[in-house]
């Protein structure tokens, strides 16, 4: 008769370990999904911030003299244009949100 009790105790221990393993697996699935979502957000942010890098306008405007292009770069025109572009993008994005149209 002891073998039945021993078998039942082993079954209970097996079921307990199975439940603990299933809980760990469910936690791991949620952590994996969160990691994938965050890596996707990171890649999207990298893609968006690539647009906000300062533009070097001297390579596009070859018709102007080199001294003028140097002065424009020295006074920070590329950075200023990047700031203006970022503010325009932010304003357009805020216009897409329904309840933020109070000021415009």
N, C-alpha and C positions, 0 to 999 in steps of 0.2 A: 503494500500500500504506500510505502514511502516514495516509490518511484513516480506515482501519480502526483503527489505533492511536489516532488522535485521537478517533474515535467511542467506542472502548472506554474511554479516559480520561475522556471526558465522562460516560459511563454510570456509571463508578465514582464520579466526583465527585457525580453526581446521587443515587446510592444512599446515599453517605455523608451528604449533606445531608438526605436523606429520613429516615435513621435518627436523626440529630441532632434533626430536627424532631419525629419521633414520640416521642422521649424527652422533649423539652420539653413536648409535649402531654400525655403521661402524668403528668409532674410537675404541670402546671397543673390537671389533673383532680383529683389527690389534694389539692392545695392548696385548690382550690375546695370539695371535699367537706369538708375540715377546717374551712374558713371557715364553711360552712353549719352544720356541727355545733356549732361554737363560738358562732355567732349564736343558734342554737336554745337552747343552754345559757344564754346570756346572757338571753334572753327568759324562760326558765323561772326563773332566779334572780331576775330583776326581779319576776316574778309571786309567787314565794315570799316575797321580802322585803317585798312590799306588805302581807302579813299581819302582819309583825312591827313595823310602824310603831306608835307609841304611839296608843292609843285615847283619844279625848276622851270620857270617860264623862259629862261634864256635859250633853252634848246628848241623851243617852239617859235620864238620870235627872232629869226635870223636876219630879218631885214633891218633891224635897228643896229646901230653901232655897238661895239663891244663895251665901250665906256658907259653907255646908257644902260645896257643890260646889267653891268656890274653894279651901278648905282641903285638900280631897282632891286637887285638881290641884296645889296648892303642895307637898304632901308627896310627890308623885311616885307616886300610886296608879296612874295609867295606865301609866307605865313599868314599875312593879313587876308589874302584871298581864301586860304584854307579855313580861317576862322569865320569869314562871312559865309562860305559854303556850308560849314557845319551848322551855323545858326539858321540858315534857310532850310536845311534838312530837318532840324529840330522843330522849326515852326510848322513845316508841312506835316511832320509826323504828329504833332500835337493837334493839328486840324482834323486828323483822322479819328481822334478820340472824341466821342460825342459830347461829353460834358465839359470840355476845356475850351469851348468857343466863346467864353464870356467876354474876353477882352478884344476880340477882333471881329 
